[in-house]
Amino acid sequence: MMEIKFGTSGWRGIIARDFTFSGVGRVTQAIADYLNRNFKKKKPVIVGYDTRFLSPEFGRYAAEVLAGNKIPVLFTKSFCPTPVISFVIMKRGLSGGINLTASHNPAEYNGIKFSPSTGAPAPGEVTKDIENRIIKMKEKDIKHLNFEEASRLKLITIIDPEKEYFEQLRKLINFKKIKSAKIKVVLDCMFGTSNGYLDKLLRDSVDLTVINNYRDPLFDGRSSEPDAENLEKLSKLVKEKKADAGIATDGDADRFGIVDETGLFIPANIVIPLLLEHLIKNKKLKGGVVRTLATSQLIDEICEKNKITNLYETPVGFKYIGEKMISEKIIIGGEESGGLSIQGHTPEKDGILADLLILEMLAYEKKPLSKIIKELFKKYTEFKFTRVDLKIKPELKEKILDEFEKLKWNEVLNKKVIKKDKRDGLKLTFNDKSWFLVRPSGTEPKLRIYIEAHSQNDLELLKKGILKLVG
């Protein structure tokens, strides 16, 4: 029987090879055992699913296993974004939520993500508990109740969470301001779950063109990650339509992608600082800020100049950001991979919210997005950033990290190391404030290398030196 391990955002595997109905049953039974042990009162669990191959069927089976354990289930009537699951958990005071999704992973993957009663991604101690239960589990331990029978017994109730989620976003976003700005927008749903959510929210507020707003479990042969390569069609259409911005979300709508009016893709390491500045300047939010090790130090500079003293740096993974958003008053929490949330919202990343915040910022600033970015770099330091993803055998990940740590970096790159951080892989910061982070991906069989420097030339030199060492 295959070993089931949770990464930074749930358990993921290749459909039929790793990710099977048997695996979903074991994971869901372990979650049910965890909930029954930790909650005396059986509060409902929301179960949702994305647009991937077999996601609705996997979701239905997970609901049947929960019902077999006498746990009431709220089953979404259609494809559901991860941030919506998170919000409903908080709004209705549920014991947790399960979403059948592999988020931004390629089409051959599926996954199962558990969020506890906080609405945040499950922390390490919870996923470890679930993993330990799975190890001891036998097939006969999985309880199961037919969907129709469970519905008749009112153990499964079908819900549509759209209205309550829309009400939440209308509290956070000034739609009147957006409407008065007469913004032209192109939206790429990337065949994912923002279809029926983000397009509907914007229909009356902007001049909207929508693409890829139907189900395609193969994502048109692309990955569902909203990066520059996958958003080429969006970039082209923004230029053709003379739109003010292009916006996108990944498969489960927890990640965002932004394109400016020239068709240029804007990385999250620019978007998050932009929105931090917007939330401070235009929305007058106060509190701390949280970012991951892989996220730009431009955020640090904005915090320093705005006298924000509570700046938290976490390992990569929104579950760490979510923990801080629960325990502290946070203006914005963000990560380089395209995830963020803000004060007053859920401790889970929300790509729909991020896209709306960009449009709200455009409405407040009354300037092209490219100009707002230029002004940000005039006011603060312009950093150059890149990420390199290397496919690698899992057994080599730790070996490479060990080799990296042994190197005399002062000699290799002719830079002085002023800080070493081993919380998540290896991060080295140099005396000129450039840095790099090497870590194994928590969602894919890859080694990720993140690099930031003051100039493109320095960035390329760092990248060349590091890749040479990887071989």
Phi, psi and omega per residue, in radians:
M1 nan 2.343 -3.031
M2 -1.191 2.461 3.085
E3 -1.252 2.351 3.125
I4 -1.915 2.067 -3.133
K5 -2.150 2.375 3.097
F6 -1.535 2.332 3.051
G7 -1.627 -2.666 -3.122
T8 -1.234 -0.263 -3.093
S9 -2.537 0.954 3.087
G10 1.647 -2.957 3.113
W11 -1.774 2.246 3.109
R12 -2.258 2.625 3.097
G13 -2.839 2.942 3.107
I14 -1.327 2.269 -3.068
I15 -1.024 2.348 3.103
A16 1.389 -0.613 3.095
R17 -1.453 -0.903 -3.122
D18 -1.932 -0.806 -3.016
F19 -1.642 1.887 -3.032
T20 -2.309 2.979 3.069
F21 -1.101 -0.634 3.093
S22 -1.058 -0.783 3.120
G23 -1.116 -0.745 3.105
V24 -1.084 -0.701 3.116
G25 -1.088 -0.768 -3.134
R26 -1.142 -0.788 3.136
V27 -1.105 -0.795 -3.107
T28 -1.151 -0.676 3.094
Q29 -1.102 -0.717 3.106
A30 -1.113 -0.684 3.080
I31 -1.129 -0.745 3.115
A32 -1.065 -0.763 3.109
D33 -1.089 -0.731 3.107
Y34 -1.065 -0.807 -3.114
L35 -1.159 -0.763 -3.123
N36 -1.146 -0.502 3.114
R37 -1.366 -0.569 -3.017
N38 -1.764 -0.210 3.133
F39 -2.215 2.010 3.127
K40 -1.215 -0.724 3.098
K41 -1.560 2.278 -3.095
K42 -1.417 1.529 3.050
K43 -1.403 2.651 -3.095
P44 -1.145 2.802 3.010
V45 -2.094 2.322 3.058
I46 -1.524 2.387 3.089
V47 -2.135 2.167 3.103
G48 -2.245 -3.126 -3.078
Y49 -2.798 2.699 -3.135
D50 -1.728 -2.877 -3.012
T51 -1.622 0.154 -3.101
R52 -1.241 2.916 3.096
F53 -0.999 2.177 3.090
L54 1.202 0.083 3.140
S55 -1.006 -0.803 3.119
P56 -1.044 -0.684 -3.129
E57 -1.211 -0.726 3.066
F58 -1.079 -0.723 3.131
G59 -1.094 -0.737 3.127
R60 -1.084 -0.727 3.138
Y61 -1.166 -0.706 3.092
A62 -1.046 -0.713 3.111
A63 -1.097 -0.683 -3.138
E64 -1.158 -0.640 3.117
V65 -1.196 -0.763 3.083
L66 -1.046 -0.784 3.132
A67 -1.093 -0.644 3.089
G68 -1.094 -0.373 3.083
N69 -1.723 0.263 3.112
K70 1.114 0.440 3.084
I71 -1.694 2.109 -3.141
P72 -1.102 2.466 -3.076
V73 -2.131 2.333 2.933
L74 -1.801 1.924 -3.030
F75 -1.807 2.133 -3.068
T76 -1.171 2.451 -3.027
K77 -1.265 -0.320 3.132
S78 -2.626 -3.014 3.128
F79 -0.978 2.406 -2.971
C80 -2.352 2.254 3.078
P81 -1.119 2.545 3.076
T82 -0.967 -0.790 3.142
P83 -1.094 -0.461 3.091
V84 -1.208 -0.751 3.062
I85 -0.968 -0.842 -3.127
S86 -1.035 -0.806 -3.107
F87 -1.114 -0.746 -3.114
V88 -1.117 -0.660 3.079
I89 -0.972 -0.842 -3.112
M90 -1.217 -0.817 -3.048
K91 -1.091 -0.739 -3.043
R92 -1.696 -0.005 3.135
G93 1.117 0.776 -3.107
L94 -1.406 2.899 3.104
S95 -1.422 -0.241 3.090
G96 2.885 -3.010 3.137
G97 -2.642 2.589 3.075
I98 -2.158 2.276 3.057
N99 -2.153 2.252 3.075
L100 -1.529 1.762 -3.060
T101 -2.813 2.586 2.950
A102 -1.980 0.337 3.021
S103 0.933 -1.971 -3.049
H104 -1.646 -0.031 -3.084
N105 -1.091 2.811 3.093
P106 -1.014 2.877 -2.977
A107 -1.087 -0.457 -3.092
E108 -1.297 -0.138 -3.140
Y109 -1.663 2.653 2.811
N110 -2.422 3.032 -3.069
G111 -2.812 2.969 3.078
I112 -2.324 2.215 -3.086
K113 -2.086 2.259 3.108
F114 -1.909 2.315 3.035
S115 -2.093 2.232 3.121
P116 -1.329 -2.898 -3.016
S117 -1.142 -0.290 3.109
T118 -1.289 -0.366 -3.043
G119 1.529 -0.176 3.123
A120 -1.423 2.847 2.991
P121 -1.011 2.514 -3.091
A122 -1.023 2.255 3.119
P123 -1.238 2.925 -3.055
G124 -0.973 -0.691 -3.093
E125 -1.176 -0.526 3.119
V126 -1.301 -0.826 -3.134
T127 -1.144 -0.557 3.093
K128 -1.157 -0.731 3.092
D129 -1.023 -0.805 -3.137
I130 -1.119 -0.761 3.112
E131 -1.035 -0.756 -3.134
N132 -1.117 -0.645 3.096
R133 -1.158 -0.675 -3.137
I134 -1.112 -0.713 -3.116
I135 -1.004 -0.719 -3.076
K136 -1.467 -0.129 -2.982
M137 -1.400 2.493 2.997
K138 -1.926 2.776 -3.097
E139 -0.980 -0.647 -3.101
K140 -1.216 -0.249 3.139
D141 -1.335 -0.259 -3.082
I142 -1.370 2.023 3.101
K143 -1.540 2.615 -2.992
H144 -2.724 2.370 3.087
L145 -2.293 2.216 -3.135
N146 -0.851 2.407 -3.042
F147 -0.969 -0.811 -3.103
E148 -1.143 -0.728 3.127
E149 -1.161 -0.738 3.110
A150 -1.110 -0.626 3.094
S151 -1.168 -0.729 3.122
R152 -1.084 -0.620 3.137
L153 -1.481 0.072 -3.135
K154 1.096 0.456 3.022
L155 -1.512 -0.378 3.035
I156 -2.149 2.179 3.091
T157 -2.146 2.268 3.116
I158 -1.485 2.284 -3.108
I159 -2.244 2.760 3.001
D160 -2.079 1.835 -3.046
P161 -1.462 0.067 -3.026
E162 -0.975 -0.871 -3.020
K163 -1.048 -0.836 -3.082
E164 -1.184 -0.591 3.094
Y165 -1.216 -0.726 3.104
F166 -1.078 -0.717 3.110
E167 -1.056 -0.697 3.111
Q168 -1.088 -0.834 -3.106
L169 -1.166 -0.550 3.117
R170 -1.238 -0.347 3.023
K171 -1.360 -0.551 -3.041
L172 -1.577 -0.516 -3.020
I173 -2.008 2.380 3.120
N174 -1.503 1.509 -3.104
F175 -1.183 -0.528 3.098
K176 -1.100 -0.726 3.120
K177 -1.098 -0.759 3.126
I178 -1.081 -0.781 -3.116
K179 -1.101 -0.728 -3.109
S180 -1.186 -0.369 -3.114
A181 -1.406 -0.207 3.110
K182 0.913 0.985 -3.096
I183 -1.496 2.459 3.054
K184 -1.804 2.200 -2.992
V185 -2.312 2.479 2.945
V186 -1.964 2.217 -3.113
L187 -1.958 2.247 3.032
D188 -1.916 1.885 3.130
C189 -1.351 -0.169 3.100
M190 0.927 0.592 3.088
F191 1.117 0.326 -3.035
G192 -1.880 -2.790 -2.946
T193 -1.461 -0.103 3.068
S194 -1.269 -0.292 3.060
N195 -1.085 2.184 -3.077
G196 1.620 -0.157 3.076
Y197 -1.986 -1.234 -3.042
L198 -1.156 -0.714 3.119
D199 -1.114 -0.693 -3.140
K200 -1.193 -0.680 3.112
L201 -1.092 -0.613 -3.018
L202 -1.652 -0.243 -2.972
R203 -0.896 -0.704 -3.084
D204 -1.641 -0.013 -3.025
S205 -1.932 -0.399 -3.094
V206 -2.414 2.888 2.982
D207 -1.423 1.800 -2.875
L208 -1.958 2.301 2.931
T209 -2.037 2.267 -3.090
V210 -2.070 2.358 3.070
I211 -2.200 2.754 3.092
N212 0.951 0.751 -3.089
N213 -1.831 0.861 3.043
Y214 -2.586 2.903 -3.082
R215 -1.367 2.213 2.972
D216 -2.481 1.733 -3.096
P217 -1.042 -0.267 3.117
L218 -1.658 -0.019 3.136
F219 0.908 0.654 3.110
D220 0.999 0.532 3.100
G221 1.405 0.095 3.135
R222 -1.855 3.028 2.878
S223 -1.357 2.783 3.109
S224 -1.665 0.323 3.087
E225 -1.423 2.220 -3.098
P226 -1.404 1.231 3.119
D227 -1.908 -3.142 -3.048
A228 -1.012 -0.752 -3.100
E229 -1.127 -0.779 -3.095
N230 -1.355 -0.229 -3.129
L231 -1.873 0.404 3.129
E232 -1.070 -0.724 3.120
K233 -1.102 -0.717 3.100
L234 -1.079 -0.816 3.140
S235 -1.017 -0.778 -3.134
K236 -1.098 -0.742 -3.106
L237 -1.210 -0.622 3.086
V238 -1.029 -0.769 3.125
K239 -1.176 -0.760 -3.130
E240 -1.082 -0.738 -3.077
K241 -1.472 -0.108 -3.036
K242 0.938 0.805 -3.125
A243 -1.405 2.797 3.115
D244 -1.399 -0.447 -3.135
A245 -2.887 2.727 2.949
G246 -2.021 2.389 -3.123
I247 -2.259 2.647 -3.112
A248 -2.651 2.831 3.014
T249 -2.389 2.767 3.123
D250 -1.459 -2.936 -3.023
G251 -0.968 -0.716 -3.134
D252 -1.890 0.213 3.016
A253 1.102 0.444 3.039
D254 -1.663 -0.311 3.082
R255 -1.894 2.662 -3.118
F256 -2.029 2.791 2.991
G257 -2.438 2.355 -3.063
I258 -2.219 2.392 3.074
V259 -2.198 2.330 -3.140
D260 -1.431 -3.121 -3.029
E261 -1.172 -0.252 3.099
T262 -1.598 -0.056 -3.093
G263 1.592 0.104 -3.117
L264 -1.443 2.257 3.069
F265 -1.221 2.316 -3.131
I266 -1.868 1.973 -3.098
P267 -1.130 2.730 3.127
A268 -1.027 -0.520 3.133
N269 -1.231 -0.118 2.954
I270 -1.850 -0.683 -3.107
V271 -1.063 -0.790 -3.081
I272 -1.122 -0.829 3.036
P273 -1.035 -0.686 3.084
L274 -0.993 -0.825 -3.091
L275 -1.279 -0.544 3.026
L276 -1.052 -0.821 3.109
E277 -1.055 -0.727 3.109
H278 -1.091 -0.788 -3.099
L279 -1.178 -0.582 3.092
I280 -1.308 -0.872 -3.002
K281 -1.331 -0.863 -3.018
N282 -1.670 -0.564 -3.086
K283 -1.760 -0.165 3.070
K284 1.026 0.572 3.108
L285 -1.326 2.556 3.141
K286 -2.236 2.617 3.135
G287 2.524 -2.776 3.141
G288 -1.691 -3.108 3.123
V289 -2.381 2.497 3.091
V290 -2.281 2.362 3.103
R291 -2.455 2.846 3.114
T292 -1.544 2.964 3.096
L293 -1.000 -0.502 -3.055
A294 -1.598 0.064 -3.046
T295 -1.745 2.604 -2.943
S296 -1.014 2.470 3.058
Q297 -1.325 -0.036 2.978
L298 -1.010 -0.585 3.080
I299 -1.048 -0.733 3.134
D300 -1.059 -0.732 -3.117
E301 -1.162 -0.711 3.100
I302 -1.098 -0.736 3.112
C303 -1.075 -0.798 -3.113
E304 -1.065 -0.811 -3.092
K305 -1.251 -0.382 3.110
N306 -1.789 0.244 3.069
K307 1.010 0.637 3.020
I308 -1.609 1.912 -3.030
T309 -1.582 -0.412 -3.113
N310 -1.581 1.467 3.078
L311 -1.965 2.130 -3.074
Y312 -1.966 2.368 3.082
E313 -1.983 2.224 -3.068
T314 -2.117 2.885 2.942
P315 -1.042 2.911 3.136
V316 -1.244 2.420 -3.099
G317 2.191 2.241 -3.046
F318 -1.217 -0.273 3.107
K319 -1.072 -0.559 3.117
Y320 -1.288 -0.676 3.061
I321 -1.130 -0.764 -3.139
G322 -0.998 -0.705 3.117
E323 -1.033 -0.739 3.126
K324 -1.210 -0.621 -3.131
M325 -1.199 -0.453 3.084
I326 -1.358 -0.738 -3.014
S327 -1.528 -0.376 -3.069
E328 -2.209 2.822 3.024
K329 -1.467 1.893 -3.003
I330 -2.042 2.293 3.064
I331 -1.224 -0.929 -3.135
I332 -2.597 2.491 2.992
G333 -2.138 2.280 -3.065
G334 -2.584 2.740 3.094
E335 -2.384 2.644 -3.044
E336 -0.944 -0.511 -3.052
S337 -1.356 0.040 3.063
G338 1.772 0.632 3.119
G339 -2.230 2.418 3.062
L340 -2.733 2.780 2.928
S341 -2.553 2.918 -3.074
I342 -2.311 3.005 3.114
Q343 -0.955 2.344 3.106
G344 1.546 -0.042 -3.126
H345 -2.009 -2.830 -3.078
T346 -1.441 2.735 3.054
P347 -1.464 0.698 3.133
E348 -2.366 2.526 -3.119
K349 -1.171 2.543 -3.037
D350 -2.433 1.820 -3.136
G351 -1.215 -0.537 3.107
I352 -1.140 -0.834 3.098
L353 -1.034 -0.781 -3.114
A354 -1.032 -0.787 3.122
D355 -1.082 -0.734 3.127
L356 -1.138 -0.661 3.122
L357 -1.102 -0.657 3.095
I358 -1.102 -0.755 3.129
L359 -1.174 -0.665 3.081
E360 -1.099 -0.732 3.104
M361 -1.065 -0.756 3.093
L362 -1.038 -0.697 -3.140
A363 -1.158 -0.694 3.118
Y364 -1.215 -0.773 -3.014
E365 -1.383 -0.481 -3.140
K366 0.964 0.701 3.131
K367 -2.452 2.762 3.039
P368 -1.084 2.614 -3.121
L369 -1.026 -0.714 -3.138
S370 -1.064 -0.612 3.139
K371 -1.262 -0.672 3.107
I372 -1.071 -0.695 3.123
I373 -1.150 -0.771 3.116
K374 -1.045 -0.713 3.131
E375 -1.172 -0.610 3.085
L376 -1.088 -0.735 -3.123
F377 -1.300 -0.363 3.029
K378 -1.312 -0.648 -3.095
K379 -1.348 -0.633 -3.114
Y380 -2.154 -3.021 3.133
T381 -1.444 2.415 3.037
E382 -1.573 2.023 3.091
F383 -1.771 2.611 3.055
K384 -1.873 2.376 -3.015
F385 -2.364 2.565 2.986
T386 -2.577 2.746 3.041
R387 -2.285 2.336 3.100
V388 -2.045 2.221 3.105
D389 -1.875 2.152 -3.132
L390 -2.009 2.137 3.042
K391 -1.205 2.308 -3.025
I392 -2.631 2.610 3.088
K393 -1.167 2.346 -3.086
P394 -0.899 -0.641 -3.085
E395 -1.224 -0.262 -3.130
L396 -1.587 -0.215 -3.059
K397 -0.999 -0.931 -3.084
E398 -1.175 -0.616 3.136
K399 -1.079 -0.776 -3.139
I400 -1.128 -0.735 3.116
L401 -1.073 -0.715 3.106
D402 -1.087 -0.751 3.137
E403 -1.109 -0.713 3.132
F404 -1.068 -0.715 -3.076
E405 -1.198 -0.531 -3.108
K406 -1.307 -0.371 -3.051
L407 -1.168 2.575 3.041
K408 -1.563 1.553 -2.992
W409 -1.132 -0.513 3.104
N410 -1.004 -0.631 -3.130
E411 -1.481 -0.707 -3.065
V412 -1.113 -0.786 -3.070
L413 -1.926 0.028 -3.115
N414 0.984 0.697 3.100
K415 -2.322 2.594 3.138
K416 -1.597 2.174 3.091
V417 -1.351 2.148 3.117
I418 -1.876 -0.242 3.131
K419 -2.680 2.374 3.078
K420 -2.148 2.272 -3.112
D421 -2.236 2.127 -3.093
K422 -1.996 0.358 -3.126
R423 -1.153 -0.551 -3.074
D424 -2.582 1.553 -3.005
G425 1.334 -2.402 3.132
L426 -2.370 2.117 3.061
K427 -2.057 2.209 3.079
L428 -2.036 2.256 3.055
T429 -1.918 2.351 -3.065
F430 -1.813 2.956 -3.050
N431 -1.142 -0.334 3.093
D432 -1.635 0.227 3.120
K433 1.300 0.035 2.991
S434 -1.292 2.767 -3.133
W435 -2.715 2.827 2.937
F436 -2.495 2.681 3.114
L437 -2.267 2.275 3.038
V438 -2.061 2.183 -3.119
R439 -2.688 2.657 3.036
P440 -1.317 2.448 3.087
S441 -1.100 2.505 3.080
G442 -1.588 -0.018 -3.088
T443 -2.214 -0.271 -3.081
E444 -2.491 2.800 3.106
P445 -1.348 1.190 -3.062
K446 -2.426 2.690 2.944
L447 -1.809 2.199 -3.115
R448 -1.838 2.365 3.090
I449 -2.120 2.101 -3.130
Y450 -1.933 2.345 -3.109
I451 -2.389 2.378 3.056
E452 -2.358 2.412 -3.137
A453 -2.608 3.001 -3.096
H454 -1.346 -0.469 -3.101
S455 -2.380 2.792 3.121
Q456 -1.094 -0.634 3.134
N457 -1.115 -0.821 3.101
D458 -1.076 -0.697 3.140
L459 -1.066 -0.822 -3.123
E460 -1.135 -0.667 3.114
L461 -1.134 -0.758 3.097
L462 -1.086 -0.828 -3.126
K463 -1.038 -0.809 -3.132
K464 -1.060 -0.787 -3.134
G465 -1.112 -0.723 -3.105
I466 -1.237 -0.794 -3.124
L467 -1.128 -0.557 3.095
K468 -1.095 -0.657 -3.131
L469 -1.258 -0.601 3.115
V470 -1.176 -0.585 3.079
G471 1.440 nan nan
